[in-house]
Amino acid sequence: IILTTLTLLIVLAFVLTWKVGNSITKPIKHLTRGFKAVTRGDYSIRLSPESKDELGQLESYFNTFIEQLEESNSRLHESEKGFRSIFENSVEAIFQFDMEGNIQKVNPSFVSMFGFGSDQSLMESKINFHRDLMVNGDLWNDLIDQLNSERAVKGFELQLYKKSGVVFWGLLNAGGIHETHRGEVRIEGFLSDINAIKVAQSGQEKIREELESMVDRRTVELSTRISELEEQDAQNRY
């Protein structure tokens, strides 16, 4: 009787232990499987709580967390899509340099402005902005000094080289972005082709100079004529 009772108790304890352990480990396995799916980028997974205890509530919280994460990820994706569209389709040339002038990222307008076939060909050429594209490389130090003192550069005019060697005028607006986790500073901004404006201004300046020269000549001629008339009038009175 004792042996039979002990055997029954051992079997009963084993069954109860198995049931209790299974009731604990099964939800944990579900949670582990759910988190593994999320790390792979699958936000569609949902758990089905089989109890109302703490583990069941934990599975419910997991479902709520994944729903909020999926919504946030969707908003982030839409925001990134919008910014990428602005970056890719902007008429202005958008750039990202490091403090040495090495090009890190540019948009298609920047590529076409300098006459390269693609951003890949530009990046493979390892073009440095101030050594290879700026006509007066010494202006780079002025730009960096202004960035360090004011954190931004506005209306910075400079002459640049195209890939073909043609020189044109550009207008640069940029800011210094500090990456505290890396301890680095990068330069981001816009570059506009103002060559047509500078040519027009040069033409206007030339016209103004010609007009001033013409006025000066006419003034001298008029002064001479007045002197002649005054002299003739004096002779007539005499």
C-alpha positions in Angstrom: 0.0 0.0 0.0 2.8 2.4 0.9 4.7 1.7 -2.3 1.6 2.0 -4.4 0.7 5.3 -2.6 4.3 6.6 -3.1 4.2 5.6 -6.8 0.8 7.4 -7.3 2.1 10.5 -5.5 5.3 10.6 -7.6 3.2 10.2 -10.8 0.8 12.8 -9.6 3.6 15.2 -8.7 5.2 14.6 -12.1 2.0 15.3 -13.9 1.3 18.4 -11.8 4.9 19.6 -12.3 4.6 19.1 -16.0 1.3 20.9 -16.3 2.6 23.9 -14.2 5.9 24.0 -16.1 4.1 23.8 -19.4 1.7 26.5 -18.4 4.7 28.7 -17.7 7.1 27.7 -20.5 4.5 27.6 -23.3 3.7 31.4 -23.1 7.4 32.2 -22.8 8.1 30.1 -25.9 5.4 32.0 -27.7 6.9 35.3 -26.6 10.4 34.2 -27.7 9.0 33.1 -31.0 7.2 36.4 -31.4 10.2 38.5 -30.6 12.3 36.5 -33.0 9.8 37.2 -35.8 9.8 40.9 -34.9 13.7 41.0 -35.1 13.4 39.6 -38.6 11.0 42.5 -39.6 7.7 40.6 -39.4 5.3 42.9 -37.6 2.2 40.9 -38.5 2.7 38.3 -35.8 0.2 38.2 -32.9 0.0 36.0 -29.8 -3.2 34.3 -28.5 -3.3 34.5 -24.7 -4.7 31.2 -23.3 -5.0 32.5 -19.7 -5.7 35.6 -17.8 -2.8 35.4 -15.4 0.4 37.5 -15.5 1.8 35.5 -18.5 -1.5 36.0 -20.4 -1.4 39.7 -19.7 2.2 39.8 -20.9 1.2 38.2 -24.2 -1.6 40.9 -24.5 1.0 43.6 -23.8 3.2 42.1 -26.5 0.4 42.4 -29.0 -0.3 46.0 -28.0 3.5 46.8 -28.2 3.8 45.2 -31.7 0.7 47.2 -32.9 2.2 50.5 -31.7 5.6 49.5 -33.1 4.0 48.6 -36.5 2.2 52.0 -36.6 5.3 53.9 -35.6 7.4 52.0 -38.2 4.7 52.8 -40.9 4.8 56.5 -40.0 8.6 56.5 -40.0 8.6 54.8 -43.4 6.3 57.4 -44.9 8.4 60.2 -43.4 11.6 58.7 -44.8 9.8 58.2 -48.2 8.8 61.9 -48.2 12.3 63.2 -47.3 13.9 60.9 -49.9 11.5 62.2 -52.5 12.6 65.8 -51.6 16.2 64.8 -51.7 16.0 63.0 -55.0 13.7 65.5 -56.8 15.0 68.8 -55.4 16.0 71.3 -58.1 18.7 72.6 -55.7 21.9 70.6 -55.3 22.0 69.0 -51.9 25.3 67.7 -50.4 26.9 66.2 -47.4 30.7 66.7 -46.8 33.0 66.0 -43.9 35.2 68.8 -42.5 38.0 68.0 -45.0 35.7 68.4 -48.0 35.3 64.8 -48.8 31.9 64.1 -50.4 29.8 61.7 -48.4 26.4 62.1 -50.1 24.8 64.1 -52.9 21.5 64.3 -54.8 21.0 64.0 -58.6 20.9 67.8 -59.0 24.4 68.1 -57.5 25.6 65.3 -59.9 24.2 67.0 -63.0 25.4 70.5 -61.9 29.0 69.3 -62.1 28.5 67.2 -65.2 28.9 63.7 -63.9 26.9 60.8 -65.3 25.8 59.4 -62.0 26.4 59.7 -58.3 28.2 56.4 -58.5 30.8 57.8 -61.0 31.2 60.9 -58.8 31.8 58.9 -55.6 34.2 56.5 -57.4 36.2 59.5 -58.6 36.8 60.3 -54.9 36.3 64.0 -55.6 37.2 66.4 -52.9 35.1 69.5 -52.9 37.6 72.2 -52.0 40.7 70.6 -53.7 39.0 69.5 -57.0 35.9 71.6 -57.4 36.7 75.0 -55.9 38.6 77.4 -58.1 40.0 79.2 -55.1 40.6 76.5 -52.5 41.7 79.0 -49.9 38.0 80.0 -49.5 37.4 76.7 -47.8 39.2 77.9 -44.7 36.9 81.0 -44.6 33.9 78.7 -44.9 35.1 76.4 -42.1 35.9 79.4 -39.9 32.4 80.8 -40.5 30.8 77.4 -39.7 32.8 77.1 -36.5 31.9 80.6 -35.3 28.3 80.9 -36.5 27.3 77.2 -37.1 26.0 78.2 -40.5 27.1 79.7 -43.9 24.6 81.8 -45.9 25.0 83.3 -49.3 28.6 82.1 -49.7 29.6 82.9 -53.4 32.4 80.9 -55.0 33.6 79.8 -58.4 33.6 76.1 -59.2 34.8 73.7 -61.8 32.6 71.4 -63.8 33.9 68.0 -64.8 34.7 69.4 -68.2 36.8 72.2 -66.7 34.2 74.9 -67.3 34.1 77.5 -64.5 30.8 78.7 -63.1 29.5 80.7 -60.1 27.8 78.9 -57.2 25.9 80.1 -54.1 26.4 77.9 -51.0 24.2 77.7 -47.9 25.2 75.1 -45.3 25.2 74.2 -41.7 27.5 72.2 -39.4 25.8 69.1 -38.0 27.5 67.7 -34.8 27.2 64.0 -34.3 27.8 63.7 -30.6 27.8 59.9 -30.5 30.6 59.8 -33.1 32.3 63.0 -32.1 32.3 64.1 -35.7 31.0 67.2 -37.6 29.6 67.1 -41.1 28.6 69.9 -43.4 25.1 69.7 -45.0 23.4 72.2 -47.3 22.4 73.5 -50.7 24.3 74.7 -53.7 22.8 76.9 -56.4 24.1 77.7 -59.9 24.1 81.5 -60.1 26.3 81.8 -63.1 23.5 83.4 -65.2 22.9 86.0 -62.5 26.6 86.8 -62.2 26.9 87.1 -66.0 23.9 89.5 -66.0 25.4 91.5 -63.1 28.7 91.6 -65.0 26.9 92.9 -68.1 25.0 95.5 -66.1 28.3 96.6 -64.5 29.9 96.9 -67.9 26.9 99.0 -69.2 27.1 101.2 -66.0 30.8 101.8 -66.5 30.3 102.6 -70.2 27.5 105.1 -69.3 29.7 106.7 -66.6 32.5 107.0 -69.1 30.2 108.5 -71.7 28.8 110.9 -69.1 32.4 111.9 -68.1 33.3 112.5 -71.8 30.2 114.5 -72.4 30.8 116.5 -69.3 34.4 117.3 -70.4 33.1 118.3 -73.9 30.4 120.4 -72.4 32.8 122.1 -70.0 35.2 122.8 -72.9 32.3 124.2 -75.0 31.2 126.4 -72.2 34.7 127.8 -71.7 34.9 128.5 -75.5 31.5 130.3 -75.4 32.6 132.3 -72.3 35.8 133.3 -74.0 34.0 134.2 -77.2 31.5 136.3 -75.2 34.3 138.1 -73.5 35.9 138.9 -76.8 32.6 140.1 -78.2 32.1 142.4 -75.2 35.7 143.7 -75.6 
